[in-house]
Amino acid sequence: MQYQDQHLTVFESALYRTTTTVVSTPKFNLLVDPNWLPGEIKTIKKHLDASGDKPLVLLFTHGDYDHILGYKAFKPHLVIASQAFIDSPDIEKRLQQIQTFDDEYYIKRDYPITYPVVDIPVRKDAQELVLGDCHITFYQAPGHTPDGVFTIVEPYGYFIAGDYLSNVEFPFVNDSSQAYLNTLRKVDTILNQHRIERMIPGHGDLAHNTPEIQRRMLESVAYVEELRESIAGQKSFDLKKWISRYDFPIGLTKCHLENEVLVKKEMLK
């Protein structure tokens, strides 16, 4: 468990510092991206069981396999994700990635692996949903993947960011660098229009104040813009400067090289 207060519990996996978020309200529990390992998922289930027999709402911030593999361990009353999540052309690929991971590490799960069935699709920015005493606002967040969603839970002031605004990795651009920048620009809008108390990234530590959220946003913008400028101008990218900011250089070096390949293809179109 990384963090807990009256309404918010954030679990952190041993793998990639991946977070699972639980928002406990008087009327329901909101569960976000349950992951990774079977023992970790059982811990999350025990926590939910201890909170009482309340309806469970399951939210997926995007469809990467590490964020959806806990789906069938739970029995949600509602499932929320983006329309792009529903329409993804990569459904079979994502399911195969789960199977490959489990096979490689001899992992057995006591639930089937299937792609989430969505009850409430997010189709536009500022889409709203009222559940119990909560007012939930969604913003489309493509760039990392095409199907990302930002979620604001009020009155608690929680900003659930998915695989953006991390303090342990620079942006992983698996969709589009331009879309990524456009998504980051929405952060200022969110901070201006909502009272944010906690920001929960998909990997790494919570941010507990607006200046920290803004710092992460500006750092992400700088990385993506420097990457685009280096490719457009056929200049070298100062990877050493960026890698030195984080704790896991080998994995990040690999991800940066993948970013370069994708952005080169994007800018040649």
Residue pairs with C-beta under 8 A, 6 or more apart in sequence:
1 9
1 10
1 11
1 12
2 10
2 11
2 12
2 19
2 205
2 206
3 9
3 10
3 198
3 206
4 10
7 23
7 24
7 25
7 156
7 158
8 21
8 22
8 23
8 24
8 156
8 158
8 198
8 200
9 21
9 22
9 24
9 47
10 19
10 20
10 21
10 22
10 200
10 206
11 19
11 20
11 21
11 22
11 40
11 43
11 44
11 47
12 18
12 19
12 20
13 19
13 20
13 35
13 36
13 37
13 40
14 36
14 37
14 40
15 35
15 36
15 37
15 66
16 36
16 66
16 203
17 168
17 203
17 204
18 33
18 35
18 36
18 66
18 67
18 202
18 203
19 33
19 200
19 201
19 202
19 203
19 204
20 31
20 32
20 33
20 34
20 35
20 40
20 44
20 70
21 30
21 31
21 32
21 33
21 158
21 160
21 200
22 29
22 30
22 31
22 32
22 44
22 47
22 48
23 29
23 30
23 32
23 134
23 153
23 156
23 158
24 51
24 54
25 54
25 131
25 132
25 133
25 134
26 132
26 133
27 54
27 55
27 131
27 132
27 133
27 134
28 54
28 55
28 56
28 57
28 77
28 131
28 132
28 134
29 48
29 51
29 54
29 55
29 56
29 57
30 57
30 59
30 131
30 134
30 153
31 44
31 48
31 56
31 57
31 58
31 59
31 74
31 76
32 58
32 59
32 60
32 61
32 151
32 160
32 200
33 59
33 60
33 61
33 67
33 68
33 70
33 162
33 202
34 41
34 44
34 58
34 70
34 71
34 73
34 74
35 41
35 66
35 67
35 69
35 70
36 66
36 69
36 70
37 107
38 107
38 108
38 109
38 110
41 70
41 73
44 70
45 73
45 74
48 56
48 74
55 77
55 78
56 74
56 75
56 76
56 77
57 76
57 77
57 78
57 79
57 80
57 131
58 71
58 74
58 76
58 78
58 79
58 80
58 116
59 79
59 80
59 81
59 149
59 151
59 160
60 67
60 68
60 71
60 79
60 80
60 81
60 85
60 116
60 118
60 149
61 67
61 141
61 148
61 149
61 151
61 160
61 161
61 162
61 163
61 202
62 81
62 82
62 85
62 141
62 144
62 145
62 147
62 148
62 149
62 162
62 163
63 81
63 85
63 88
63 90
63 91
63 94
63 145
63 147
64 94
64 145
64 163
65 94
65 95
65 97
65 98
65 101
67 162
67 163
67 202
68 94
68 98
68 115
68 116
69 98
69 101
69 113
71 114
71 115
71 116
72 111
72 112
72 113
72 114
73 109
73 110
73 111
78 119
78 120
79 116
79 117
79 118
79 119
79 120
80 118
80 119
80 120
80 121
80 122
80 129
80 138
81 116
81 118
81 121
81 122
81 147
81 149
82 121
82 122
82 123
82 140
82 147
82 148
82 149
83 121
83 122
83 123
84 140
84 142
84 146
84 147
85 116
85 118
85 121
85 147
85 149
86 118
86 121
88 94
88 146
88 147
91 115
94 115
95 113
95 114
95 115
98 113
99 113
101 107
102 108
102 109
102 113
120 129
122 138
122 140
122 149
124 140
125 138
125 139
125 140
125 186
126 137
126 138
126 139
127 137
127 138
128 135
128 136
128 137
128 138
129 135
129 136
129 137
129 138
130 136
133 155
134 153
134 154
134 155
134 156
135 154
135 155
136 151
136 152
136 153
136 154
137 151
137 152
137 154
137 194
138 149
138 150
138 151
138 152
139 149
139 150
139 151
139 152
139 186
139 189
139 190
140 148
140 149
140 150
140 183
141 148
141 149
141 150
141 161
141 162
141 164
141 183
141 186
142 148
142 175
142 176
142 179
142 180
142 182
142 183
143 164
143 171
143 173
143 175
143 176
143 177
143 179
143 180
143 181
143 182
143 183
143 184
144 162
144 163
144 164
144 171
144 172
144 173
144 174
144 175
144 180
144 183
145 163
145 174
145 175
146 175
146 176
146 179
148 162
148 163
148 164
148 183
149 162
150 159
150 160
150 161
150 162
150 164
150 183
150 186
150 190
151 159
151 160
152 158
152 159
152 160
152 190
152 194
152 196
153 160
154 194
154 195
156 197
156 198
157 194
157 195
157 196
157 197
157 198
158 196
158 197
158 198
158 199
158 200
159 190
159 194
159 196
159 198
159 199
159 200
159 213
160 200
161 199
161 200
161 201
161 202
162 201
162 202
163 172
163 201
163 202
163 203
164 171
164 183
164 184
164 201
164 202
164 220
165 187
165 199
165 201
165 207
165 213
165 216
165 217
165 220
166 201
166 202
166 203
166 204
166 216
167 201
167 204
167 205
167 207
167 216
168 203
168 204
168 205
168 246
168 247
168 248
169 203
169 204
169 246
169 248
169 252
169 255
170 219
170 220
170 223
170 242
170 245
170 246
170 252
170 255
170 256
171 180
171 220
171 223
171 224
171 259
172 255
172 258
172 259
173 180
173 224
173 227
173 259
173 262
173 263
174 258
174 262
176 266
177 224
177 227
177 228
177 259
177 262
177 263
177 266
178 266
180 220
180 224
181 221
181 224
181 225
184 217
184 220
184 221
184 224
187 213
187 214
187 217
188 214
188 217
190 196
191 210
191 213
191 214
196 210
196 213
197 208
198 206
198 207
198 208
199 206
199 207
199 212
199 213
200 206
201 207
201 216
207 213
207 216
223 242
226 237
226 238
227 237
227 259
227 260
227 263
228 263
228 267
229 235
230 236
230 237
231 260
231 263
231 264
231 267
232 267
237 256
237 260
239 253
239 256
242 252
242 256
243 249
243 252
243 253
243 256
246 252
